[in-house]
């Protein structure tokens, strides 16, 4: 991250820009609902630690019940308690605002901002209809959230920290199943699903540095994907024509250089080590929760007594059993994962 972003833009002399990125997923294990992979990249002064340098507006853990800062942490910890969904939404949309400068008006508008052509894909699913008619946000007061997001963006500007990208890639059940059929490997499906946000981070950083005529470095922290420890063959395929070097490979951490500017670190509990990875965890989980809300809403219209589900294996099986004959009327290939 740069020592002085304004000087870099104005000065004809190149200086190094520093980017820190993170990628995480939500929904690899369930049998219902999408897999979502999200990514963030920040640019700012060298050595920036967003939890420390933006402590006026962000925290990893609230200091007390009255702490009003935005929590950026593993999504499982952010989405806790009676108001967990509201907390998760507040985090995801505050950071979304930091990138875009506004909040979407509808659920359809928000989902259309993903990296894949999600609206066209979701048009095949009966439970994802009329998304443009669903007001946004879902679990927070809009004006209050806008104020929080605006004040947070001001604090980020004061600290010379810029959110260059905050994106998600949602893999519908149909596309997930097709990938499993193609690869017969859930780990490869996850890596394939991680590529749009990863490539987006790499390209956005390179383009920003080029536009500002500066040298740069990019470090991306990715939550380790299952038991995999060797990623070089997959990275070589993902970045054809780019030199990929293995820096170290181990049970808990694997690291690679990609080209001259990029370092990728696959590590256990990446969301505990990296602010952008934790932010990505929250966005991925939030998008999945939005999709599960629509699934539950659709089926509870057909069966009002049906208990909602989060889509994970045991409760997902219970949900399908409770549907009874209604399940036969639904496109099972779009509802239930094949692995």
C-alpha positions as a printed NumPy array, in Angstrom:
array([[  0.   ,   0.   ,   0.   ],
       [  1.359,   3.471,  -0.866],
       [  3.045,   5.91 ,   1.47 ],
       [  1.167,   8.727,  -0.183],
       [ -1.519,   7.892,  -2.711],
       [ -1.967,  11.516,  -3.83 ],
       [  1.764,  11.93 ,  -4.498],
       [  1.785,   8.749,  -6.557],
       [ -0.954,  10.063,  -8.802],
       [  0.726,  13.439,  -9.241],
       [  4.389,  12.483,  -9.375],
       [  6.003,  11.474, -12.705],
       [  8.422,   9.268, -10.763],
       [  7.154,   5.69 , -10.207],
       [  6.862,   4.428,  -6.667],
       [  5.626,   1.112,  -5.367],
       [  1.984,   0.532,  -4.578],
       [  1.039,  -2.101,  -2.026],
       [ -2.099,  -4.202,  -2.395],
       [ -3.446,  -6.734,   0.09 ],
       [ -6.142,  -9.126,  -1.05 ],
       [ -8.171, -11.92 ,   0.456],
       [-10.482, -14.691,  -0.757],
       [-12.844, -16.967,   1.156],
       [-15.904, -19.108,   0.507],
       [-19.223, -19.957,   2.069],
       [-21.356, -22.986,   1.366],
       [-18.977, -25.729,   0.266],
       [-20.526, -28.309,   2.589],
       [-24.317, -27.863,   2.212],
       [-26.584, -29.877,  -0.062],
       [-28.901, -26.925,  -0.789],
       [-28.162, -23.41 ,  -1.992],
       [-25.174, -21.91 ,  -3.8  ],
       [-21.466, -22.032,  -3.185],
       [-20.223, -18.434,  -2.957],
       [-16.616, -17.283,  -3.213],
       [-15.777, -13.64 ,  -2.516],
       [-12.682, -11.478,  -2.687],
       [-11.401,  -8.094,  -1.565],
       [ -8.301,  -6.064,  -2.322],
       [ -7.162,  -2.964,  -0.417],
       [ -4.509,  -0.447,  -1.416],
       [ -2.75 ,   1.826,   1.06 ],
       [  0.482,   2.558,   2.938],
       [  3.075,  -0.189,   3.273],
       [  2.545,  -2.246,   6.393],
       [ -1.096,  -1.283,   6.724],
       [ -3.119,  -3.458,   9.09 ],
       [ -6.746,  -2.487,   8.579],
       [ -7.854,  -3.825,  11.975],
       [ -5.246,  -1.572,  13.6  ],
       [ -5.184,   1.443,  11.3  ],
       [ -8.974,   1.601,  10.862],
       [ -9.779,   0.773,  14.477],
       [-11.977,   3.871,  14.721],
       [-14.572,   2.209,  12.476],
       [-13.729,  -1.52 ,  12.292],
       [-13.073,  -4.171,  14.913],
       [-12.33 ,  -7.874,  14.944],
       [-14.335,  -8.316,  18.129],
       [-16.543,  -5.698,  19.822],
       [-15.019,  -4.315,  23.009],
       [-18.434,  -4.206,  24.663],
       [-22.151,  -4.406,  23.88 ],
       [-22.144,  -0.666,  23.222],
       [-19.314,  -0.913,  20.653],
       [-20.862,   0.348,  17.39 ],
       [-17.889,  -0.303,  15.142],
       [-18.34 ,  -2.585,  12.132],
       [-17.135,  -6.1  ,  12.909],
       [-14.886,  -7.72 ,  10.297],
       [-14.085, -11.288,  11.286],
       [-14.846, -14.86 ,  10.301],
       [-18.46 , -14.727,   9.106],
       [-19.457, -17.445,  11.569],
       [-18.473, -15.162,  14.427],
       [-20.03 , -12.055,  12.871],
       [-23.336, -13.865,  12.323],
       [-23.972, -14.728,  15.942],
       [-26.825, -14.028,  18.299],
       [-30.393, -12.953,  17.755],
       [-29.385, -10.217,  15.307],
       [-26.692, -12.199,  13.504],
       [-28.046, -11.617,  10.013],
       [-28.249,  -7.87 ,  10.651],
       [-24.621,  -7.846,  11.868],
       [-23.471,  -9.796,   8.816],
       [-25.388,  -7.526,   6.444],
       [-23.994,  -4.409,   8.138],
       [-20.438,  -5.645,   7.586],
       [-20.909,  -6.766,   3.993],
       [-22.808,  -3.687,   2.842],
       [-20.579,  -1.185,   4.657],
       [-17.615,  -2.63 ,   2.776],
       [-19.642,  -2.79 ,  -0.446],
       [-20.296,   0.932,   0.006],
       [-16.547,   1.504,   0.478],
       [-16.046,   0.169,  -3.048],
       [-19.112,   1.571,  -4.841],
       [-20.104,   4.652,  -2.826],
       [-23.746,   3.609,  -2.663],
       [-26.12 ,   0.881,  -1.519],
       [-28.166,  -1.132,  -4.026],
       [-31.895,  -0.412,  -4.103],
       [-33.078,  -4.002,  -4.559],
       [-31.877,  -7.556,  -4.048],
       [-31.841,  -8.02 ,  -7.811],
       [-29.532,  -5.041,  -8.271],
       [-27.153,  -6.337,  -5.621],
       [-26.937,  -9.857,  -7.051],
       [-26.48 ,  -8.461, -10.56 ],
       [-23.208,  -6.955,  -9.328],
       [-21.577, -10.372,  -8.958],
       [-18.754, -11.63 , -11.17 ],
       [-20.903, -14.177, -13.013],
       [-24.034, -13.566, -15.064],
       [-26.067, -14.481, -12.026],
       [-29.461, -12.928, -12.933],
       [-29.651, -14.921, -16.174],
       [-28.663, -18.121, -14.38 ],
       [-31.097, -17.577, -11.513],
       [-33.96 , -16.976, -13.941],
       [-34.12 , -20.798, -14.292],
       [-34.913, -21.174, -10.578],
       [-38.505, -20.701,  -9.401],
       [-37.372, -19.541,  -5.942],
       [-35.257, -16.682,  -7.338],
       [-37.98 , -14.861,  -9.264],
       [-38.901, -11.151,  -8.988],
       [-35.659, -10.194,  -7.251],
       [-35.96 ,  -6.602,  -8.477],
       [-39.106,  -6.255,  -6.391],
       [-37.37 ,  -7.102,  -3.111],
       [-36.216,  -3.973,  -1.223],
       [-32.702,  -3.67 ,   0.111],
       [-31.159,  -4.011,   2.66 ],
       [-32.971,  -6.976,   4.166],
       [-32.179,  -6.799,   7.91 ],
       [-31.064,  -3.186,   8.54 ],
       [-32.587,   0.259,   8.358],
       [-31.353,   1.743,   5.094],
       [-30.701,   5.304,   6.288],
       [-28.828,   4.144,   9.378],
       [-26.706,   1.769,   7.335],
       [-25.959,   4.448,   4.744],
       [-24.751,   6.798,   7.47 ],
       [-22.527,   4.126,   8.998],
       [-21.096,   3.261,   5.58 ],
       [-20.498,   6.912,   4.687],
       [-18.655,   7.654,   7.941],
       [-16.596,   4.483,   7.526],
       [-15.588,   5.475,   4.   ],
       [-14.428,   8.859,   5.323],
       [-12.235,   7.116,   7.9  ],
       [-10.736,   4.904,   5.208],
       [ -9.89 ,   7.951,   3.099],
       [ -8.197,   9.631,   6.068],
       [ -6.052,   6.518,   6.509],
       [ -5.275,   6.507,   2.742],
       [ -6.782,   3.024,   2.42 ],
       [ -8.789,   2.313,  -0.717],
       [-11.075,  -0.633,  -1.397],
       [-10.144,  -1.448,  -4.968],
       [-12.385,  -4.518,  -5.305],
       [-15.016,  -6.291,  -3.206],
       [-16.677,  -8.906,  -5.371],
       [-18.461, -12.24 ,  -5.172],
       [-18.902, -15.228,  -7.449],
       [-22.039, -17.26 ,  -6.736],
       [-22.116, -20.809,  -8.103],
       [-25.697, -22.   ,  -8.427],
       [-26.619, -25.597,  -7.645],
       [-26.961, -26.349, -11.36 ],
       [-23.49 , -25.03 , -12.135],
       [-22.013, -26.688,  -9.045],
       [-23.421, -30.052, -10.128],
       [-22.092, -29.574, -13.665],
       [-18.616, -28.857, -12.28 ],
       [-18.72 , -31.996, -10.128],
       [-19.685, -34.048, -13.172],
       [-16.783, -32.483, -15.093],
       [-14.088, -32.929, -12.457],
       [-15.428, -35.606, -10.083],
       [-13.538, -33.666,  -7.416],
       [-15.062, -31.209,  -4.953],
       [-11.705, -29.587,  -4.231],
       [-11.131, -28.813,  -7.905],
       [-14.668, -27.407,  -8.131],
       [-13.863, -25.076,  -5.246],
       [-10.61 , -23.936,  -6.832],
       [-12.353, -23.373, -10.166],
       [-15.008, -21.329,  -8.369],
       [-12.322, -19.236,  -6.664],
       [-10.739, -18.157,  -9.948],
       [-13.117, -15.311, -10.911],
       [-12.478, -13.326,  -7.704],
       [ -8.768, -14.227,  -7.691],
       [ -8.208, -13.197, -11.297],
       [-10.33 , -10.103, -10.661],
       [ -8.062,  -9.077,  -7.769],
       [ -4.892,  -9.665,  -9.811],
       [ -6.213,  -7.745, -12.822],
       [ -7.666,  -4.859, -10.788],
       [ -4.367,  -4.347,  -8.963],
       [ -2.32 ,  -4.476, -12.16 ],
       [ -4.662,  -2.046, -13.915],
       [ -4.652,   0.412, -11.007],
       [ -0.852,   0.404, -10.863],
       [ -0.635,   0.851, -14.637],
       [ -3.093,   3.749, -14.58 ],
       [ -0.985,   5.443, -11.909],
       [  2.329,   4.599, -13.588],
       [  3.648,   2.897, -10.446],
       [  5.427,  -0.325,  -9.621],
       [  3.462,  -2.541,  -7.246],
       [  3.244,  -5.674,  -5.115],
       [  0.159,  -7.75 ,  -4.393],
       [ -0.253, -10.267,  -1.579],
       [ -3.435, -12.358,  -1.536],
       [ -4.344, -14.507,   1.472],
       [ -6.703, -17.366,   0.63 ],
       [ -8.333, -19.628,   3.157],
       [ -6.816, -23.078,   2.659],
       [ -9.096, -25.278,   0.579],
       [ -9.753, -28.556,   2.364],
       [ -6.732, -30.826,   2.739],
       [ -4.962, -29.596,  -0.391],
       [ -1.381, -28.411,   0.074],
       [ -0.118, -28.31 ,  -3.545],
       [ -1.649, -25.634,  -5.749],
       [  1.02 , -24.973,  -8.366],
       [ -0.43 , -27.205, -11.142],
       [ -3.813, -25.505, -10.746],
       [ -2.238, -22.037, -10.699],
       [ -0.228, -22.782, -13.849],
       [ -3.491, -23.64 , -15.61 ],
       [ -5.212, -20.563, -14.179],
       [ -2.469, -18.139, -15.257],
       [ -1.201, -19.47 , -18.623],
       [  2.018, -17.892, -19.809],
       [  2.817, -16.561, -16.326],
       [  5.674, -17.955, -14.256],
       [  4.392, -19.658, -11.099],
       [  6.943, -20.563,  -8.423],
       [  6.381, -22.636,  -5.288],
       [  7.811, -20.729,  -2.329],
       [  6.771, -23.279,   0.274],
       [  4.195, -26.032,   0.62 ],
       [  3.078, -27.52 ,   3.912],
       [  0.162, -28.918,   5.86 ],
       [ -1.005, -25.544,   7.172],
       [  0.458, -23.054,   4.674],
       [  1.386, -23.035,   0.999],
       [  2.799, -20.001,  -0.798],
       [  3.479, -19.11 ,  -4.436],
       [  4.689, -16.25 ,  -6.585],
       [  2.699, -15.548,  -9.732],
       [  4.562, -13.363, -12.183],
       [  6.737, -10.526, -10.923],
       [  4.265,  -8.811,  -8.608],
       [  1.904, -11.319,  -6.956],
       [  2.281, -13.584,  -3.924],
       [ -0.487, -16.03 ,  -3.001],
       [ -0.724, -17.562,   0.465],
       [ -3.086, -20.485,   1.104],
       [ -3.371, -20.829,   4.87 ],
       [ -5.632, -22.34 ,   7.5  ],
       [ -7.922, -19.781,   9.115],
       [ -6.929, -17.099,   6.654],
       [ -9.793, -14.933,   7.915],
       [ -8.01 , -14.684,  11.291],
       [ -4.805, -13.425,   9.68 ],
       [ -6.025, -11.04 ,   7.004],
       [ -8.649,  -8.266,   7.074],
       [ -9.512,  -8.685,   3.347],
       [ -9.938, -12.45 ,   3.821],
       [-12.275, -11.89 ,   6.767],
       [-14.181,  -9.294,   4.719],
       [-14.471, -11.81 ,   1.87 ],
       [-15.764, -14.41 ,   4.329],
       [-18.533, -12.011,   5.364],
       [-19.535, -11.146,   1.802],
       [-19.614, -14.79 ,   0.702],
       [-21.728, -15.777,   3.703],
       [-24.053, -12.807,   3.208],
       [-24.755, -13.644,  -0.43 ],
       [-25.453, -17.252,   0.489],
       [-27.831, -16.164,   3.271],
       [-29.729, -13.97 ,   0.815],
       [-30.159, -16.935,  -1.526],
       [-31.246, -19.244,   1.288],
       [-33.783, -16.658,   2.399],
       [-35.408, -16.829,  -1.043],
       [-35.409, -20.662,  -1.031],
       [-37.088, -20.766,   2.37 ],
       [-39.588, -18.054,   1.395],
       [-40.573, -19.894,  -1.779],
       [-41.162, -23.256,  -0.124],
       [-42.906, -21.824,   2.936],
       [-45.418, -20.224,   0.595],
       [-46.183, -23.744,  -0.616],
       [-46.045, -25.275,   2.886],
       [-46.479, -22.587,   5.612],
       [-45.632, -25.004,   8.44 ],
       [-42.282, -25.92 ,   6.894],
       [-39.31 , -25.19 ,   9.161],
       [-36.611, -23.108,   7.386],
       [-33.225, -24.618,   6.635],
       [-29.653, -23.388,   6.295],
       [-29.096, -26.142,   3.709],
       [-26.409, -28.152,   5.519],
       [-26.476, -31.925,   5.203],
       [-28.574, -33.169,   8.124],
       [-31.011, -30.294,   8.233],
       [-31.109, -30.149,   4.447],
       [-32.18 , -33.802,   4.354],
       [-34.831, -33.036,   6.976],
       [-36.089, -30.131,   4.862],
       [-36.38 , -32.316,   1.752],
       [-38.215, -35.015,   3.685],
       [-40.61 , -32.441,   5.125],
       [-41.43 , -31.247,   1.621],
       [-42.953, -34.649,   0.914],
       [-44.847, -34.804,  -2.407],
       [-44.071, -31.129,  -3.091],
       [-40.491, -32.136,  -3.863],
       [-41.654, -34.094,  -6.911],
       [-43.02 , -30.871,  -8.401],
       [-39.661, -29.069,  -8.221],
       [-36.586, -29.139, -10.524],
       [-34.452, -31.341,  -8.282],
       [-31.32 , -30.771, -10.382],
       [-31.519, -27.055,  -9.464],
       [-32.299, -27.646,  -5.806],
       [-30.141, -30.544,  -4.585],
       [-26.383, -30.869,  -5.015],
       [-24.92 , -34.1  ,  -6.298],
       [-22.051, -33.974,  -3.786]])
